[in-house]
C-alpha cells in the first residue's frame, strides 16, 4: 500500500463541490463525515461537512478540512482563517500501484522508484481523473442546471423542507435509480463549471503546489513553492 497526501492551500468549500463528483477509478458510493461538535451558527447546512471519502477497492481518495480537524470547529469569519484542505490518495495492490505509477508491464515497484517528482505526478494524474468525468456541458434551462444552482446555495434549502435539492427532485419526480444517477452526474459536471474549479489550476505540472502546514495548536503556516522539478 502507498499513501500520497498533501495539505493544499485550497478552500474547504472543495468538499461540498465534490459531494456529487465521480472518479473513473472508483465505483462505490461516497462517504460523508460531519462535525460532531457544536454546530456553527449558520444558515448553510453544509457548514458541518468535514470529510468526503471516495472508497474504491484499490484506490481511495479522501478530502478533508485539516484546520477544522485540528481546531474542532470552523472560525466564525471565513476571511480570517487560512485555507488548508488535506487531499489523500491511497493505492493498494502491487500491480495496481505499478500501473498508477506508469509501469503497466511490471508486477510491482520498489523504493528506488519513489522519487518525489514521480510520486507527485502520480498523485496529480489521479486527481485529474475527476476532470475526465466532470467535463462540463453548456448551461441550458434543464432540471440539472437548476438543481446545480440550488446545490450551490444551501442557504435556500429550507424552502425544500430541509432536503438537499437532488433528493428533493428524486422524491418529487419519483426518479428511478438509473435516472437519478444520470441526473447526479450531470449536476456534478455543472457544479464544477459554476465554481470554475479545475484540479489542474491547483496542481501545477512541473512543481509542487502551494502547501499549508498545520501545527498541533491549529496554527497554519503557508508554504509557497516555486522551484520546478529538475
Helices and strands as residue ranges (DSSP letters): E 2-8, H 13-17, E 31-34, E 49-55, E 59-65, H 66-71, G 78-80, E 85-91, H 94-100, G 111-113, H 116-127, H 129-133, H 143-151, G 154-160, H 165-173, H 177-195, H 199-202, E 211-214, E 220-223
